[in-house]
């Protein structure tokens, strides 16, 4: 056998090529993982090509490192086929493994068999490209070992390619993995080379390419392709990083927009307003300047929401915001705090300038809003403060502007008011009252008063309407309009409403046990209560607790609440009907509903709004309208109730028109439960409340 020696420089070069090829393959696998469509397929081909060329180049540089006592020549077609096999096998094995979010054993095995078979075919095709006679003699054991190493190296390479595709800090890990892959590929090659044995009489054929020529073009092609692939991969990474940075900047801008602006109107929100207000206070303090802050609230917006629904209310808010913005300079900040509350910050403005701006805004909002088939009217209440005249801190100015705005509302609305110190006292009074409301139920400060309901003749007592009062420890007996709006805003109305229903049912149970089993009690429901998720369960539990018969409890719901969502109202009223709870439609006649809407509801009563009763005369148009309503109501089996009966003339007229039930001060004022006994003793005459009990209107 011929004695073979090895060129250490070429052996080292082959190992370097194996390392570079492995690193390039791992890097392009990462490009495949973060790309989609055609770009991902291009990187798949590039990665497979780099891997195939690298393995092939390492193989032939290793062959060139083998020093035989003759000039080696190679068969060009076989050499080309060995390169093609390596590239195709690498591409198809990468396609099996690199793509996808999970690597299954089946995919890994298919990829390993493909790449391993390609490497083995490439190696032994390349060895057969040696134009030597007689042919090479092979050591079968070493050949088998080289094949096993090829498959093991292929499996390890593909597993590493999948798991090192994405993540942070992968450069060092890819470098280490490339050393492992390069060593495995080199190990397979040199074991395969060791399996080749040459006879002493071996000689090279004259034709074919020489080892010197092969060394030149293998080196050029390999370094060029691997270099270009790595360069493209680096450029792609830089472009992706730049695009990612741009996307992150855009996302941050969007997040800032969302965090600093109102989603509905796109106006600045409370967060951005407070930042701008802080900056305005600092700037005005340093430069001895003034600026104006205005709190604005829409008058009548709640009625729009209740009558037409929240989708119309939202469109109205957008239209209001646009109309306000169009009246202001570019440097004026208009913000929406939530609901129908807006705030305006006007730099370099004194009291006179602020008043001019406020009046212009009041006038522009006073014009009707035409939204498709809706013609809506609201007005604007504005409170104005001037820095530093009305406050030197952000908190003080916000509070005082809010106080001035509420003063405008209590003074007739649809206008503006410049802050005065006395307004702050009133606002603090309201704030303290709101804080006390949280403890009212806990301290048992709530009371129920009961207003009687009679048959139209005025002699048969049918039951009572429960009306809520607050026995404040310092401020005395408070009417519901003093605290219920605040309870609605804070959600406390749910707890208050549940307490009212339970207490009214408890009291009715007591009256039944005292022999008044024909009495019933009615309770008003707020919008939040009516839409309360567990309302049916709560009422069912209360009825069972107090063992009330069917029909003893009636719930009164305003027309606007019912018609806000007729489909939901129909379902909710049907659920209440199944519990044995009657339903009355309160304040009927002031909204947009009609009796045809109500025929689908399982309501029992209609309560005509007191505005009809107050203006009712025997020969008036209102009497004709009410008479027609009664006729239609009777055809739908609905009882008609008139509230606000204050004179005997009204009583006679309403009885004559055909009302079933009457309620009002003439027949009986709201009174505590412990005075009902006194009332029943004076059934034939209107009730006179003792002087220590203030007369109250219904809630």
C-alpha positions in Angstrom: 0.0 0.0 0.0 1.1 3.6 -0.7 2.4 5.7 2.2 0.0 8.7 2.6 1.0 12.0 4.3 -1.1 15.0 5.1 -0.7 18.7 4.5 -1.4 20.3 7.9 -2.2 23.7 6.3 -4.9 22.2 4.0 -6.3 20.1 6.9 -6.6 23.2 9.0 -8.2 25.1 6.0 -10.7 22.3 5.6 -11.7 22.6 9.3 -12.1 26.3 8.9 -14.3 25.9 5.9 -16.4 23.4 7.8 -16.8 25.9 10.6 -17.7 28.8 8.3 -20.2 26.6 6.4 -21.8 25.5 9.6 -22.1 29.0 11.0 -23.5 30.2 7.6 -26.1 27.4 7.6 -27.2 28.3 11.2 -27.4 32.0 10.4 -29.5 31.5 7.3 -31.8 29.1 9.2 -32.5 32.0 11.5 -33.5 34.1 8.4 -35.9 31.4 7.3 -37.6 31.4 10.8 -38.3 35.1 10.7 -39.3 35.3 7.0 -42.5 34.5 5.2 -43.5 33.5 1.7 -41.0 33.8 -1.1 -38.4 35.4 1.1 -38.4 32.4 3.4 -38.0 30.0 0.5 -35.1 32.1 -0.9 -33.3 31.9 2.5 -34.1 28.2 2.6 -32.3 27.7 -0.7 -29.5 30.0 0.3 -29.0 28.1 3.6 -29.1 24.7 2.0 -26.7 25.8 -0.8 -24.3 27.2 1.8 -24.4 24.0 3.8 -24.0 21.8 0.7 -21.1 23.8 -0.7 -19.4 24.1 2.6 -19.5 20.3 3.2 -18.4 19.7 -0.3 -15.6 22.2 -0.1 -14.4 20.8 3.2 -14.3 17.3 1.6 -12.2 18.3 -1.4 -9.9 20.5 0.5 -9.4 17.5 2.8 -8.7 15.4 -0.3 -6.2 18.0 -1.5 -4.5 17.7 1.9 -3.8 14.0 1.1 -0.2 13.9 -0.2 0.3 11.0 -2.7 3.6 10.4 -4.5 1.9 11.5 -7.8 -0.1 14.3 -9.3 -3.8 13.7 -8.5 -6.3 14.3 -11.2 -10.2 14.4 -10.9 -13.1 13.5 -13.1 -15.0 16.8 -13.7 -18.5 15.3 -14.2 -18.3 13.2 -11.0 -16.9 16.1 -9.1 -19.8 18.3 -10.3 -22.3 15.6 -9.4 -20.9 15.3 -5.9 -21.4 19.1 -5.4 -25.0 18.9 -6.8 -25.9 16.0 -4.5 -24.6 17.9 -1.4 -26.6 21.1 -2.2 -29.8 19.3 -3.1 -29.7 17.1 0.0 -29.0 20.1 2.3 -31.9 22.1 0.8 -34.4 19.3 1.2 -33.2 18.4 4.7 -33.5 22.1 5.8 -37.0 22.2 4.3 -38.0 19.3 6.6 -36.6 20.8 9.8 -36.1 24.5 9.8 -39.6 25.7 9.1 -42.5 25.4 11.6 -42.9 26.1 15.3 -42.4 22.6 16.5 -39.8 20.0 15.5 -41.3 16.4 15.5 -39.2 13.3 15.6 -40.6 12.2 12.3 -39.4 15.5 10.6 -36.0 15.3 12.2 -35.5 11.6 11.1 -36.6 12.5 7.5 -34.2 15.4 7.4 -31.4 13.4 9.0 -31.7 10.6 6.4 -31.8 13.1 3.6 -28.8 15.1 4.6 -26.8 12.0 5.8 -27.4 10.2 2.6 -26.4 13.2 0.6 -23.2 13.7 2.5 -22.3 10.0 2.1 -23.1 10.1 -1.6 -21.1 13.4 -2.0 -18.1 11.9 -0.2 -17.8 8.7 -2.1 -18.7 10.2 -5.5 -15.9 12.7 -4.9 -13.5 9.8 -3.9 -14.5 8.0 -7.1 -13.7 11.1 -9.1 -10.0 10.4 -8.4 -8.7 9.1 -11.7 -6.4 6.4 -10.4 -5.6 2.9 -11.5 -6.1 0.3 -10.1 -9.2 1.4 -8.3 -9.2 2.3 -4.6 -9.6 -0.6 -2.2 -12.0 0.1 0.7 -12.0 -0.9 4.4 -15.6 -1.9 4.9 -15.5 -1.3 8.7 -14.2 2.2 8.3 -16.7 2.9 5.5 -19.6 1.8 7.8 -18.2 4.0 10.6 -18.0 7.0 8.3 -21.6 6.4 7.3 -22.8 6.3 10.9 -20.8 9.5 11.6 -22.4 11.1 8.6 -26.0 10.4 9.9 -25.1 11.4 13.4 -23.5 14.6 12.3 -26.5 15.4 10.0 -29.0 14.8 12.8 -27.0 17.0 15.2 -26.6 19.7 12.6 -30.3 19.8 11.8 -31.3 19.8 15.5 -29.0 22.7 16.2 -30.2 24.5 13.1 -33.8 24.4 14.4 -33.2 25.3 18.0 -30.8 28.1 17.3 -33.0 29.9 14.8 -34.3 32.7 17.0 -33.6 34.3 20.3 -31.4 36.8 22.1 -27.6 36.3 22.6 -27.4 33.5 19.9 -24.1 34.6 18.3 -21.9 32.8 20.9 -24.2 29.8 20.9 -24.1 29.6 17.1 -20.3 29.8 17.2 -20.0 26.9 19.6 -22.6 24.9 17.6 -20.7 25.6 14.4 -17.5 24.1 16.0 -19.4 21.0 16.9 -21.0 20.7 13.5 -17.7 21.4 11.7 -15.8 18.8 13.8 -18.6 16.2 13.1 -18.5 16.7 9.3 -14.6 16.7 9.3 -14.7 13.5 11.4 -16.9 11.8 8.9 -14.6 12.9 6.0 -11.3 11.8 7.5 -12.7 8.5 8.7 -13.9 8.0 5.1 -10.5 9.0 3.8 -8.9 6.5 6.1 -11.1 3.7 4.6 -9.4 4.3 1.2 -6.3 2.2 0.5 -4.1 2.6 -2.6 -1.8 0.0 -4.2 1.9 0.6 -4.6 1.4 0.3 -8.4 -1.3 2.9 -8.5 -1.0 5.7 -11.2 -3.0 8.6 -12.3 -4.6 8.9 -15.7 -3.5 11.7 -18.0 -6.8 13.4 -18.6 -9.0 15.3 -15.9 -8.3 18.3 -13.9 -5.2 18.5 -11.7 -5.2 19.1 -8.0 -3.6 22.5 -8.4 -6.4 23.7 -10.6 -9.0 22.2 -8.4 -7.6 23.9 -5.4 -7.9 27.3 -7.0 -11.5 27.1 -8.2 -12.7 25.2 -5.0 -11.3 28.0 -2.9 -12.6 30.8 -5.0 -16.2 29.4 -5.3 -16.4 28.4 -1.7 -15.2 31.6 -0.2 -17.2 33.7 -2.6 -20.5 31.9 -2.0 -20.1 31.6 1.8 -19.0 35.2 2.0 -21.9 36.5 -0.1 -24.4 34.4 1.9 -23.0 35.7 5.2 -23.0 39.3 3.9 -26.6 39.0 2.8 -27.6 37.5 6.1 -25.9 40.4 8.0 -27.6 43.0 5.7 -31.0 41.3 6.2 -30.5 41.3 9.9 -29.7 45.0 9.8 -32.7 45.8 7.7 -34.9 43.7 10.0 -33.5 45.6 13.0 -34.2 48.9 11.3 -37.7 47.9 10.3 -38.3 46.6 13.9 -37.1 49.9 15.3 -39.4 51.8 13.0 -42.3 49.5 14.0 -41.5 49.9 17.7 -41.4 53.7 17.2 -44.7 53.6 15.5 -46.2 51.3 18.2 -44.9 53.6 20.9 -46.5 56.6 19.2 -49.8 54.7 18.9 -49.5 53.7 22.6 -48.8 57.3 23.5 -51.8 58.3 21.4 -54.0 55.8 23.2 -52.6 56.7 26.6 -52.9 60.4 26.2 -56.0 60.8 24.0 -59.7 60.0 24.3 -60.6 57.0 22.2 -64.0 58.4 21.1 -63.2 62.0 20.3 -59.4 61.7 19.9 -59.1 64.8 22.1 -56.4 64.9 24.8 -57.5 63.0 27.9 -57.1 63.7 31.7 -53.5 62.4 31.7 -52.3 64.7 28.9 -54.4 67.6 30.2 -52.7 67.4 33.6 -49.3 67.3 32.0 -50.1 70.4 30.0 -51.6 72.1 33.0 -48.5 71.5 35.1 -46.4 73.0 32.3 -48.7 76.0 32.0 -48.5 76.7 35.7 -44.7 76.6 35.6 -44.5 78.8 32.5 -47.0 81.4 33.8 -45.2 81.5 37.2 -41.8 82.1 35.7 -43.0 84.7 33.1 -45.6 86.4 35.3 -48.4 85.5 32.8 -52.0 84.4 33.1 -54.0 81.6 31.5 -57.6 80.5 31.6 -59.0 77.0 32.6 -62.6 76.1 31.8 -64.7 73.2 32.9 -67.6 72.4 30.5 -70.5 70.1 30.9 -73.3 69.3 28.4 -76.8 70.1 29.7 -79.4 67.5 28.6 -76.9 64.9 27.4 -78.2 62.3 29.9 -81.7 62.6 28.4 -80.3 62.0 24.9 -78.5 58.9 26.2 -81.6 57.6 28.0 -83.9 58.3 25.1 -81.9 57.4 22.0 -79.3 55.1 23.4 -75.5 55.2 23.9 -74.6 54.9 20.3 -76.4 58.1 19.5 -74.9 59.7 22.6 -71.4 58.8 21.4 -72.0 60.3 18.0 -73.3 63.5 19.7 -70.1 63.7 21.8 -68.0 63.4 18.6 -70.0 66.2 17.0 -69.8 68.4 20.1 -66.0 67.9 20.2 -65.6 68.8 16.5 -67.8 71.9 16.9 -65.9 73.1 20.0 -62.5 72.5 18.3 -63.4 74.5 15.3 -64.1 77.6 17.4 -60.6 77.5 19.1 -57.1 78.7 18.2 -54.4 76.1 17.6 -52.6 76.8 20.9 -55.8 76.2 22.9 -56.0 72.7 24.5 -59.4 71.0 24.5 -59.6 67.8 26.5 -62.3 65.3 27.3 -62.3 64.0 30.9 -65.0 61.4 30.3 -68.8 61.3 29.9 -70.0 64.7 28.8 -67.2 66.7 30.6 -64.7 68.8 28.6 -61.9 71.0 29.8 -60.3 73.9 28.0 -56.8 75.4 28.7 -56.3 78.8 27.0 -52.8 80.3 27.4 -52.3 84.1 27.7 -55.9 84.7 28.5 -57.4 87.0 31.1 -61.0 87.1 32.5 -62.4 89.1 29.6 -60.8 87.0 26.9 -61.9 83.8 28.6 -65.5 85.1 28.9 -65.5 85.9 25.2 -64.3 82.4 24.4 -66.9 80.8 26.7 -69.8 82.7 25.3 -68.8 81.8 21.7 -68.7 78.1 22.7 -72.1 78.3 24.5 -73.6 79.8 21.4 -72.1 77.3 19.0 -73.3 74.3 21.1 -76.8 75.8 21.4 -77.5 75.2 17.7 -79.2 71.8 16.9 -77.1 68.8 16.0 -78.4 67.0 12.9 -77.3 63.3 13.1 -79.1 61.4 10.3 -82.7 61.2 11.3 -82.1 62.7 14.8 -82.2 66.4 15.5 -80.7 66.8 19.0 -80.3 69.8 21.2 -78.0 70.2 24.2 -76.6 73.2 25.9 -73.2 74.0 27.6 -72.5 75.0 31.1 -69.0 76.5 31.6 -67.0 77.4 34.7 -63.9 79.7 34.3 -60.8 80.2 36.5 -57.9 82.5 35.8 -54.3 81.8 36.9 -53.1 83.0 39.4 -56.2 84.9 40.5 -58.3 81.7 41.3 -55.5 79.3 42.3 -51.8 78.7 42.0 -51.7 74.9 41.8 -53.2 72.4 39.3 -55.4 70.8 41.9 -56.8 74.1 43.2 -57.6 75.4 39.7 -59.3 72.1 38.6 -61.5 72.1 41.7 -62.4 75.8 41.4 -63.2 75.5 37.7 -65.5 72.5 38.5 -67.2 74.5 41.3 -67.8 77.4 38.9 -69.3 75.0 36.3 -71.7 73.5 38.9 -72.7 77.1 39.9 -73.6 77.7 36.2 -75.8 74.6 36.2 -77.6 75.6 39.4 -78.1 79.1 38.0 -80.1 78.0 34.9 -77.5 76.3 32.7 -76.6 77.2 29.1 -74.1 79.8 30.1 -70.8 80.5 31.8 -69.6 81.7 35.2 -66.4 83.2 36.5 -65.3 81.6 39.7 -65.9 83.4 43.0 -64.7 82.2 46.5 -68.2 81.4 47.7 -68.6 78.8 45.0 -65.8 76.7 46.5 -67.7 76.4 49.8 -70.7 75.0 48.0 -68.5 72.6 46.0 -66.8 71.4 49.2 -70.2 70.9 50.7 -71.3 68.7 47.8 -68.0 66.7 47.9 -68.4 66.1 51.6 -72.0 64.9 51.0 -70.8 62.5 48.4 -68.2 61.1 50.8 -70.8 60.6 53.5 -73.0 58.6 51.1 -70.5 55.7 51.2 -71.3 55.2 54.9 -75.0 56.0 54.9 -76.2 52.4 54.5 -73.6 51.1 57.0 -74.8 53.6 59.6 -78.5 52.9 58.9 -79.2 56.5 57.8 -81.5 55.7 54.9 -85.3 55.9 55.4 -88.3 54.9 53.3 -91.4 57.1 53.1 -94.6 55.7 51.6 -97.0 57.6 49.4 -100.5 56.1 49.2 -102.1 55.0 45.9 -105.9 55.0 45.7 -108.6 53.8 43.4 -109.8 56.6 41.2 -112.7 57.4 43.5 -110.2 58.2 46.3 -111.6 55.9 49.0 -110.0 52.5 48.4 -106.3 52.3 49.5 -104.5 49.9 47.1 -101.0 50.3 48.4 -98.0 52.6 48.5 -95.0 53.8 46.5 -91.7 53.6 48.5 -89.7 56.8 48.3 -86.1 57.0 49.5 -84.9 59.7 52.0 -81.5 60.2 53.7 -81.6 61.1 57.4 -78.2 62.8 57.5 -76.7 63.1 61.0 -75.7 66.7 60.5 -77.8 68.0 57.6 -81.2 66.5 58.5 -83.6 64.8 56.1 -82.3 65.0 52.5 -84.4 64.6 49.4 -83.3 62.1 46.7 -82.3 64.8 44.2 -79.6 65.8 46.7 -77.8 62.4 46.5 -79.2 60.0 43.9 -77.4 61.7 40.9 -74.1 61.2 42.7 -75.0 57.6 43.6 -75.8 57.0 39.9 -72.3 58.2 38.8 -70.4 56.2 41.4 -72.5 53.0 41.1 -73.7 53.2 44.7 -77.2 53.2 43.3 -77.0 49.4 43.1 -76.5 48.9 46.8 -79.1 51.6 47.6 -81.6 50.1 45.3 -81.2 46.6 46.7 -81.7 48.0 50.2 -84.9 49.9 49.1 -86.4 46.7 47.6 -85.6 44.6 50.7 -86.8 47.2 53.2 -90.1 47.9 51.2 -90.8 44.1 51.1 -90.1 43.7 54.8 -92.4 46.5 55.6 -95.1 45.2 53.3 -94.8 41.7 55.0 -95.4 43.4 58.3 -98.5 45.2 57.0 -99.9 42.0 55.6 -99.5 40.3 59.0 -101.4 43.2 60.5 -104.4 42.4 58.3 -103.8 44.5 55.2 -103.1 41.6 52.9 -104.6 43.5 49.8 -101.9 46.2 50.0 -99.0 46.3 47.5 -95.8 48.3 47.3 -94.1 49.8 44.3 -90.4 50.7 44.1 -88.6 52.8 41.5 -85.7 51.2 39.5 -82.8 53.2 38.1 -81.2 52.4 34.8 -78.2 50.7 36.4 -80.5 48.5 38.5 -82.7 47.5 35.6 -79.5 46.3 33.7 -78.0 44.8 36.9 -76.8 41.3 36.0 -78.1 39.6 39.2 -81.3 41.7 39.5 -83.6 38.7 39.0 -81.7 36.5 41.5 -81.6 39.3 44.1 -85.4 40.0 43.8 -86.2 36.3 43.9 -84.2 35.9 47.1 -85.9 39.0 48.7 -89.4 37.7 47.8 -88.7 34.3 49.3 -87.2 35.9 52.4 -90.3 37.9 53.2 -92.8 35.3 51.8 -94.7 37.9 49.7 -97.6 36.7 47.5 -97.6 37.1 43.7 -98.3 40.7 42.6 -97.5 42.3 46.0 -94.3 44.0 44.6 -94.4 46.4 41.7 -91.3 47.8 40.1 -91.5 51.2 38.3 -89.3 51.8 35.3 -89.2 55.0 33.4 -90.3 55.1 29.7 -86.8 56.2 28.6 -85.1 53.3 30.3 -87.5 50.8 28.8 -87.2 52.1 25.3 -83.4 52.5 25.3 -83.1 48.8 24.4 -86.6 47.4 23.8 -85.5 43.8 23.1 -83.6 43.7 26.5 -86.5 45.4 28.3 -88.9 42.8 26.9 -86.8 40.0 28.2 -86.1 41.5 31.6 -89.8 42.4 32.2 -90.8 38.9 31.2 -88.3 37.5 33.8 -89.8 39.8 36.4 -93.3 38.7 35.4 -92.3 35.0 36.0 -91.3 35.9 39.5 -94.7 37.4 40.1 -93.5 41.0 40.1 -95.6 43.6 38.4 -94.0 46.3 36.3 -95.2 49.8 35.8 -94.0 52.2 33.0 -93.3 55.5 34.8 -93.2 59.0 33.4 -95.1 57.8 30.3 -95.7 60.4 27.6 -92.4 62.4 27.7 -90.3 60.1 25.6 -90.6 58.6 22.1 -92.4 55.4 23.0 -96.0 54.7 22.2 -98.6 52.1 23.2 -97.8 50.0 20.2 -94.2 49.6 21.5 -95.6 48.5 24.9 -97.9 45.7 23.5 -94.8 43.4 23.5 -94.0 44.2 27.1 -95.7 42.3 30.0 -96.3 45.6 31.9 -99.2 46.0 34.3 -99.5 49.8 34.7 -98.7 53.0 32.9 -98.0 56.1 35.1 -98.8 59.3 33.2 -96.1 61.9 33.7 -97.1 64.7 36.2 -96.5 67.3 33.5 -99.7 66.1 31.8 -101.6 66.3 35.1 -100.4 69.8 36.0 -101.7 71.2 32.7 -104.8 69.1 32.5 -108.1 70.9 31.9 -111.5 69.5 31.0 -111.6 71.2 27.6 -107.9 71.1 26.8 -106.1 69.2 24.1 -104.2 67.3 26.8 -107.5 65.9 28.1 -108.2 64.6 24.6 -104.8 63.1 24.3 -105.0 61.4 27.7 -108.5 60.1 27.0 -107.2 58.5 23.8 -104.3 57.0 25.7 -106.6 55.5 28.3 -108.8 53.9 25.6 -105.8 52.3 24.0 -104.4 51.2 27.3 -107.6 49.5 28.3 -107.5 47.6 25.0 -104.1 46.3 25.9 -105.3 45.5 29.4 -103.0 48.1 31.1 -104.1 50.0 34.2 -103.6 53.8 34.0 -102.2 55.6 37.0 -102.1 59.4 37.5 -99.5 60.9 39.8 -99.2 64.4 41.1 -102.9 64.9 41.9 -103.0 68.1 44.0 -106.6 69.5 43.6 -110.1 68.1 43.9 -110.8 69.4 40.3 -107.9 67.2 39.0 -109.3 64.2 41.0 -112.8 64.6 39.5 -111.4 65.1 36.0 -109.0 62.1 36.2 -111.7 59.9 37.6 -114.1 60.9 34.8 -111.5 60.3 32.2 -111.2 56.7 33.4 -108.0 56.5 35.4 -107.7 53.4 37.5 -105.4 54.7 40.2 -104.6 58.2 41.6 -101.6 59.3 43.6 -100.7 62.8 44.9 -100.6 65.3 47.7 -104.3 65.7 47.7 -104.8 62.1 48.7 -101.7 61.6 50.8 -98.2 62.8 51.1 -95.2 60.6 51.6 -95.0 59.5 55.2 -92.8 57.2 57.3 -94.0 53.6 57.9 -94.7 54.2 61.6 -97.3 57.0 60.6 -99.3 54.8 58.2 -101.6 53.8 61.0 -102.5 57.4 61.7 -103.1 57.8 58.0 -105.5 54.9 57.7 -107.6 56.4 60.5 -108.2 59.5 58.4 -108.9 57.6 55.2 -111.6 59.9 54.1 -109.6 63.1 54.2 -106.2 64.2 52.9 -103.4 63.4 55.3 -102.0 66.2 57.5 -98.3 65.5 58.3 -97.2 66.7 61.8 -95.0 69.7 61.7 -91.8 67.8 62.7 -92.1 65.9 59.4 -91.4 68.0 56.3 -93.6 67.4 53.3 -91.8 65.8 50.4 -92.3 65.3 46.7 -92.1 61.8 45.2 -88.7 60.6 44.0 
